[in-house]
Amino acid sequence: MENEARALPLAGMRVVELSSYVATPLCGMTLAQLGADVIRVEPVGGAVDRTRWPLAASGTSLYWSGLNKGKRAIEVDLSREEGRRLVADLVVRAGIVVSNADRFRELSYEALRARRPDVIHVLLTGRRDGGAAVDYTVQAATGFPLLTGPPDTAQPVNSVVPTWDLAAGLYLAAGLLAAERHRLLTGEGQQVRLALEDVAVATAGNLGYLAEAQLSTSPRERDGNHVYGTCGRDFATADGGRLMIVALTPRHWRDLLAATGLTDVIAALAAALGADFTEESQRHRHRKVLGELLAGWFEAHTLAEVEAALRDTRVLWSAYRSLAELAGLLPENPLMALLHQPGVGDHWAPGAPLMMDGRQPPPAAAPLVGQHTEEVLRGELGLSAQDLAKLREDGIIRSAGSGERP
């Protein structure tokens, strides 16, 4: 296992992480899965997000355990100057820090750069001006919930997936690696800043949503599960199943019509409407009548019959699954491995989605509160047993086994 870890592309990189919730922990875990030594710093008693749902029967957060796999964890009293100085020493030693808080002077970019000019300081804020924001408030501020949901819904519909947190976490990792490459080439450190709200606004711009809002006289409206601008929606089957069907290309469309036996019917409809359904814009413009014709075929067949008809086509499709149904398939998925997580037990957990040179690093357990406190301070800062004992006695540090939650 040690030789495998050394072969990972970020082996030898050390990152100090001061973070909570989704974006910055995801950044750190992404780097850890690629071989970096990520040291998660938590306050005494553990970070506030260690109790977030969902929880195991023991009370251990499945959420926290999932986002912090493969890291080392130390427990330091950051409310005291001695604790902050200790963490600053770690950052100076490691050379890279990622955080979603900038309230401690000793851990600011300016203070750390004064001690190590080539330090890389990666900071996530809620808004560009440094104001607070979370994924749920960013969703509200950027318009997407007003496009989500069925057409007859007047209320905004937030996504249950924290999209902007996830995108921000990966942006942070990319920015950190870009800064590290710049340092390798020039010897210069820098601060990397990212605002969560900017991630959402940039995405809305990159997808053309903001340009459309500026230039179009007809604002976009919510349209259920229809895929905007092309042919795609969900269909129910005779036995209560449901599938998502997408036909992006002319080949997809031809295969869908052939599978459903509607080629001649749709050709007659196209002639009557003067439409060319080989163009996806035309398929979207006439989505209601096309959808009704297709829905009739799906409603006359069972899910198994539909799957058999579509299996050898180029049509993009998937039956809807619950999370419980997906969980039942995990042992067959090469992304997953059986992981023993303290406080949780054995369960199937994902490794890194990235394939590097044909290899996919397996998952590693998330650390207990303070699990590596003494190991890190001894190995990274050279503190002696007496030094550590004094820090414990003064309440500056704690270690796993001192009564903290997992």
C-alpha positions as CSV (number, residue, x, y, z in Angstrom):
1,M,0.0,0.0,0.0
2,E,2.8,2.4,0.8
3,N,4.5,1.8,-2.6
4,E,1.1,2.4,-4.3
5,A,0.7,5.7,-2.4
6,R,4.2,6.9,-3.5
7,A,3.2,6.2,-7.1
8,L,0.3,8.6,-7.0
9,P,0.8,11.9,-8.8
10,L,0.6,14.2,-5.8
11,A,2.8,12.0,-3.5
12,G,5.1,14.4,-1.5
13,M,2.7,17.3,-1.5
14,R,1.5,18.4,1.9
15,V,-1.6,20.5,2.5
16,V,-3.0,21.9,5.7
17,E,-6.7,22.2,5.6
18,L,-8.8,24.4,7.9
19,S,-12.4,23.9,6.6
20,S,-15.9,22.7,7.2
21,Y,-18.9,21.5,5.3
22,V,-18.6,20.6,1.6
23,A,-16.4,22.7,-0.8
24,T,-13.1,22.9,1.0
25,P,-13.3,19.3,2.5
26,L,-14.0,18.1,-1.0
27,C,-10.9,20.0,-2.3
28,G,-8.8,18.4,0.4
29,M,-10.2,14.9,-0.2
30,T,-9.6,15.2,-4.0
31,L,-6.0,16.0,-3.3
32,A,-5.6,13.2,-0.8
33,Q,-7.0,10.7,-3.2
34,L,-4.3,11.7,-5.7
35,G,-1.6,11.1,-3.1
36,A,-1.2,14.4,-1.2
37,D,-0.8,14.3,2.6
38,V,-3.8,16.4,3.7
39,I,-3.7,17.4,7.4
40,R,-7.2,18.5,8.6
41,V,-7.1,20.9,11.5
42,E,-10.1,20.9,13.8
43,P,-10.9,22.7,17.0
44,V,-11.1,20.9,20.3
45,G,-14.0,18.5,20.3
46,G,-14.1,18.3,16.5
47,A,-15.4,20.6,13.7
48,V,-19.0,21.8,13.6
49,D,-19.8,19.6,10.6
50,R,-18.9,16.4,12.3
51,T,-22.6,16.1,13.4
52,R,-24.3,16.7,10.1
53,W,-26.8,14.3,8.8
54,P,-27.0,11.6,7.6
55,L,-25.8,9.8,10.7
56,A,-24.9,6.2,11.5
57,A,-26.6,4.5,14.4
58,S,-23.6,5.4,16.6
59,G,-24.2,9.1,15.8
60,T,-21.1,9.3,13.6
61,S,-21.7,11.6,10.6
62,L,-21.8,9.7,7.3
63,Y,-21.6,13.0,5.6
64,W,-18.4,14.0,7.4
65,S,-16.9,10.6,6.9
66,G,-17.6,10.6,3.2
67,L,-16.0,14.0,2.6
68,N,-12.8,13.5,4.6
69,K,-11.6,10.1,3.5
70,G,-7.8,9.5,3.5
71,K,-6.8,12.6,5.5
72,R,-4.9,13.0,8.8
73,A,-6.6,15.0,11.5
74,I,-5.2,17.1,14.4
75,E,-7.1,18.7,17.2
76,V,-6.0,22.2,18.2
77,D,-7.6,25.0,20.3
78,L,-7.7,27.7,17.6
79,S,-9.2,30.2,20.1
80,R,-5.8,30.6,21.7
81,E,-2.8,32.2,20.4
82,E,-0.6,29.2,21.1
83,G,-2.9,27.0,19.1
84,R,-2.9,29.3,16.1
85,R,0.8,29.7,16.2
86,L,1.2,25.9,16.2
87,V,-1.0,25.6,13.1
88,A,0.9,28.5,11.4
89,D,4.1,26.5,12.0
90,L,2.5,23.6,10.2
91,V,1.5,25.7,7.3
92,V,5.0,27.2,7.0
93,R,6.4,23.7,7.0
94,A,3.9,22.3,4.5
95,G,3.8,25.4,2.2
96,I,0.2,25.1,1.3
97,V,-3.0,25.8,3.2
98,V,-6.7,25.6,2.0
99,S,-9.4,27.2,4.1
100,N,-12.9,28.6,4.1
101,A,-12.3,31.1,6.9
102,D,-10.0,34.1,7.2
103,R,-10.6,35.3,10.7
104,F,-7.3,34.5,12.4
105,R,-4.5,37.0,11.8
106,E,-1.7,34.5,12.3
107,L,-3.2,32.3,9.5
108,S,-3.8,35.1,7.0
109,Y,-1.9,35.1,3.7
110,E,0.0,38.2,4.7
111,A,1.2,36.7,8.0
112,L,2.1,33.4,6.5
113,R,3.9,35.0,3.5
114,A,6.0,37.0,5.9
115,R,7.3,33.7,7.3
116,R,7.4,31.8,4.0
117,P,7.4,33.9,0.9
118,D,6.5,31.0,-1.4
119,V,3.4,29.9,0.6
120,I,0.3,29.0,-1.3
121,H,-2.9,30.2,0.5
122,V,-6.2,29.0,-1.0
123,L,-9.3,30.7,0.4
124,L,-13.0,30.1,-0.3
125,T,-15.4,32.9,0.6
126,G,-19.2,33.0,0.2
127,R,-19.3,36.2,-1.9
128,R,-16.5,38.1,-3.7
129,D,-16.6,40.9,-1.1
130,G,-15.9,38.3,1.6
131,G,-19.5,38.1,2.8
132,A,-21.0,34.9,4.0
133,A,-23.0,32.6,1.7
134,V,-23.8,28.9,1.4
135,D,-24.9,26.7,-1.5
136,Y,-28.6,27.1,-0.6
137,T,-28.4,30.9,-0.5
138,V,-26.4,31.0,-3.7
139,Q,-29.0,28.9,-5.4
140,A,-31.6,31.4,-4.4
141,A,-29.5,34.3,-5.6
142,T,-28.7,33.0,-9.1
143,G,-32.1,32.0,-10.6
144,F,-31.8,28.2,-11.1
145,P,-34.5,27.3,-8.5
146,L,-37.0,29.3,-10.6
147,L,-36.3,27.1,-13.6
148,T,-36.5,23.8,-11.7
149,G,-39.7,21.8,-11.1
150,P,-43.0,21.2,-13.0
151,P,-44.5,24.0,-15.0
152,D,-47.4,24.5,-12.7
153,T,-45.3,25.2,-9.6
154,A,-45.1,28.8,-8.6
155,Q,-42.5,28.3,-5.8
156,P,-38.8,28.0,-6.2
157,V,-37.4,24.4,-6.2
158,N,-33.8,24.1,-4.8
159,S,-31.6,21.2,-5.8
160,V,-30.9,18.6,-3.1
161,V,-27.5,18.3,-4.6
162,P,-25.1,21.1,-3.4
163,T,-24.0,21.8,-6.9
164,W,-22.1,25.0,-6.3
165,D,-20.3,23.5,-3.3
166,L,-19.2,20.6,-5.4
167,A,-18.0,22.7,-8.3
168,A,-16.2,25.1,-5.9
169,G,-14.4,22.2,-4.3
170,L,-13.0,21.1,-7.6
171,Y,-12.2,24.7,-8.6
172,L,-10.3,25.1,-5.4
173,A,-8.3,21.9,-6.2
174,A,-7.6,23.1,-9.7
175,G,-6.5,26.6,-8.5
176,L,-4.3,25.1,-5.8
177,L,-2.5,22.8,-8.4
178,A,-2.1,25.7,-10.8
179,A,-0.5,27.8,-8.0
180,E,1.7,24.9,-7.1
181,R,2.9,24.5,-10.7
182,H,3.6,28.2,-10.9
183,R,5.7,27.9,-7.7
184,L,7.6,25.0,-9.2
185,L,8.4,27.1,-12.3
186,T,9.1,30.5,-10.7
187,G,9.6,29.9,-6.9
188,E,6.7,32.3,-6.2
189,G,3.8,31.6,-3.9
190,Q,0.4,33.3,-4.1
191,Q,-3.0,33.5,-2.7
192,V,-5.9,31.8,-4.6
193,R,-9.3,33.2,-3.8
194,L,-12.7,31.8,-4.9
195,A,-16.2,33.0,-4.1
196,L,-18.9,30.4,-4.0
197,E,-21.4,32.9,-5.6
198,D,-18.9,33.5,-8.4
199,V,-18.9,29.8,-9.2
200,A,-22.7,29.8,-9.8
201,V,-22.7,33.1,-11.7
202,A,-19.8,31.9,-13.9
203,T,-21.6,28.7,-14.6
204,A,-24.8,30.5,-15.5
205,G,-22.8,32.6,-17.9
206,N,-20.8,29.7,-19.4
207,L,-23.9,27.8,-20.1
208,G,-25.5,30.8,-22.0
209,Y,-28.2,31.3,-19.4
210,L,-27.1,34.9,-18.6
211,A,-26.6,35.9,-22.2
212,E,-30.1,34.6,-23.0
213,A,-31.6,36.5,-20.0
214,Q,-30.0,39.7,-21.4
215,L,-30.8,39.2,-25.1
216,S,-34.1,37.4,-25.1
217,T,-37.5,39.1,-24.9
218,S,-39.1,35.8,-23.7
219,P,-37.6,34.7,-20.4
220,R,-37.1,31.0,-20.0
221,E,-39.7,29.2,-17.9
222,R,-39.6,26.0,-15.9
223,D,-40.5,23.0,-18.0
224,G,-40.4,19.9,-15.8
225,N,-38.1,17.2,-16.9
226,H,-37.9,18.4,-20.5
227,V,-34.2,18.9,-21.6
228,Y,-34.0,22.5,-22.8
229,G,-33.3,22.9,-26.5
230,T,-33.4,19.3,-27.5
231,C,-35.5,16.1,-27.2
232,G,-35.5,14.7,-23.7
233,R,-38.0,13.9,-20.9
234,D,-39.2,11.2,-18.6
235,F,-41.7,8.6,-19.5
236,A,-43.8,6.2,-17.4
237,T,-44.2,2.5,-18.3
238,A,-47.2,0.2,-18.1
239,D,-46.0,-1.4,-14.9
240,G,-45.2,1.8,-13.0
241,G,-41.6,2.2,-14.1
242,R,-40.1,5.4,-15.3
243,L,-37.2,6.2,-17.6
244,M,-35.3,9.3,-18.7
245,I,-34.9,9.4,-22.4
246,V,-32.6,11.9,-24.3
247,A,-32.1,12.1,-28.1
248,L,-29.5,14.7,-28.8
249,T,-28.4,13.7,-32.3
250,P,-30.2,12.7,-35.5
251,R,-28.9,9.1,-34.9
252,H,-30.3,9.1,-31.4
253,W,-33.7,10.3,-32.8
254,R,-33.8,7.7,-35.6
255,D,-33.0,4.9,-33.2
256,L,-35.7,6.1,-30.8
257,L,-38.3,6.2,-33.5
258,A,-37.3,2.8,-34.8
259,A,-37.4,1.2,-31.3
260,T,-40.8,2.6,-30.7
261,G,-42.2,1.9,-34.1
262,L,-43.1,5.5,-34.7
263,T,-40.9,6.3,-37.7
264,D,-43.8,6.6,-40.2
265,V,-46.1,8.4,-37.8
266,I,-43.5,11.0,-36.9
267,A,-42.7,11.5,-40.6
268,A,-46.3,12.2,-41.4
269,L,-46.4,14.6,-38.4
270,A,-43.3,16.4,-39.7
271,A,-44.9,16.8,-43.1
272,A,-48.1,18.1,-41.6
273,L,-46.3,20.6,-39.5
274,G,-43.6,21.5,-42.0
275,A,-41.0,20.6,-39.5
276,D,-37.6,18.9,-39.8
277,F,-37.3,16.7,-36.8
278,T,-33.6,15.8,-37.6
279,E,-32.9,19.3,-36.1
280,E,-33.0,19.2,-32.3
281,S,-34.4,22.7,-32.1
282,Q,-37.4,21.5,-34.0
283,R,-37.8,18.5,-31.8
284,H,-37.8,20.8,-28.8
285,R,-40.2,23.3,-30.3
286,H,-42.7,20.5,-30.9
287,R,-41.9,18.6,-27.7
288,K,-45.4,18.4,-26.4
289,V,-47.0,16.6,-29.4
290,L,-43.9,14.4,-29.9
291,G,-43.9,13.7,-26.1
292,E,-47.5,12.6,-26.2
293,L,-46.9,10.2,-29.1
294,L,-43.9,8.7,-27.4
295,A,-45.7,8.5,-24.1
296,G,-48.4,6.4,-25.6
297,W,-45.8,3.8,-26.7
298,F,-44.0,3.7,-23.3
299,E,-47.3,3.4,-21.4
300,A,-48.2,0.4,-23.4
301,H,-45.0,-1.5,-22.5
302,T,-43.4,-2.7,-19.3
303,L,-40.1,-1.4,-18.1
304,A,-38.4,-4.7,-19.0
305,E,-39.9,-4.5,-22.6
306,V,-38.7,-0.9,-22.9
307,E,-35.2,-1.7,-21.7
308,A,-35.0,-4.6,-24.2
309,A,-36.1,-2.3,-27.0
310,L,-33.6,0.4,-26.2
311,R,-30.6,-1.7,-25.1
312,D,-29.0,-2.0,-28.5
313,T,-29.7,1.5,-29.7
314,R,-27.7,4.7,-29.4
315,V,-30.5,6.4,-27.5
316,L,-29.4,7.9,-24.2
317,W,-31.6,6.4,-21.4
318,S,-31.8,5.2,-17.9
319,A,-34.5,3.9,-15.6
320,Y,-35.0,5.9,-12.5
321,R,-33.5,4.3,-9.4
322,S,-33.8,5.1,-5.7
323,L,-30.7,5.5,-3.6
324,A,-31.6,2.2,-1.9
325,E,-31.7,0.5,-5.3
326,L,-28.4,2.0,-6.3
327,A,-26.9,0.9,-3.0
328,G,-27.8,-2.7,-3.8
329,L,-25.7,-2.5,-6.9
330,L,-22.6,-1.1,-5.3
331,P,-20.7,-4.4,-4.9
332,E,-20.6,-4.8,-8.7
333,N,-19.2,-1.3,-9.2
334,P,-15.4,-1.1,-9.6
335,L,-15.5,2.5,-8.2
336,M,-16.5,1.0,-4.8
337,A,-14.6,-0.9,-2.2
338,L,-15.5,-2.3,1.2
339,L,-14.3,0.2,3.8
340,H,-14.2,0.0,7.6
341,Q,-15.0,3.4,9.0
342,P,-14.8,3.7,12.8
343,G,-18.2,4.7,14.2
344,V,-19.9,3.4,11.0
345,G,-18.6,-0.1,10.4
346,D,-18.1,-1.9,7.1
347,H,-19.8,-0.4,4.0
348,W,-19.2,0.2,0.3
349,A,-17.5,3.5,-0.3
350,P,-16.2,5.2,-3.4
351,G,-12.6,5.7,-4.2
352,A,-11.3,8.5,-6.5
353,P,-13.4,8.8,-9.7
354,L,-10.3,9.8,-11.6
355,M,-8.4,7.0,-13.4
356,M,-4.7,7.8,-13.3
357,D,-2.5,5.6,-15.6
358,G,-5.2,3.0,-15.5
359,R,-5.3,3.0,-11.7
360,Q,-8.1,4.1,-9.4
361,P,-7.0,4.7,-5.7
362,P,-9.4,2.9,-3.3
363,P,-11.1,4.7,-0.4
364,A,-9.4,5.2,2.9
365,A,-11.1,5.8,6.2
366,A,-11.8,9.3,7.4
367,P,-9.9,10.2,10.6
368,L,-11.2,10.4,14.2
369,V,-11.1,13.7,15.9
370,G,-7.4,14.3,16.8
371,Q,-6.4,10.9,15.5
372,H,-3.0,12.1,14.2
373,T,-2.4,15.1,16.5
374,E,0.8,13.7,18.1
375,E,2.0,12.0,15.0
376,V,1.8,15.1,12.9
377,L,3.3,17.5,15.5
378,R,6.1,15.1,16.2
379,G,6.8,14.3,12.6
380,E,6.3,17.7,11.0
381,L,7.4,20.1,13.7
382,G,9.8,17.8,15.6
383,L,8.0,18.3,18.9
384,S,9.3,16.0,21.7
385,A,7.2,13.9,24.1
386,Q,7.7,16.5,26.7
387,D,6.5,19.3,24.3
388,L,3.4,17.3,23.5
389,A,2.6,16.5,27.1
390,K,2.9,20.2,28.0
391,L,0.5,21.2,25.1
392,R,-2.0,18.6,26.2
393,E,-1.7,19.7,29.8
394,D,-2.4,23.3,28.8
395,G,-5.4,22.3,26.6
396,I,-3.8,23.5,23.4
397,I,-4.1,20.1,21.7
398,R,-6.0,16.9,22.2
399,S,-5.6,13.4,20.7
400,A,-8.0,10.6,19.7
401,G,-9.0,8.6,22.7
402,S,-9.5,11.7,24.9
403,G,-13.3,11.5,24.7
404,E,-14.0,13.2,21.4
405,R,-16.7,12.0,19.0
406,P,-15.6,10.0,15.9
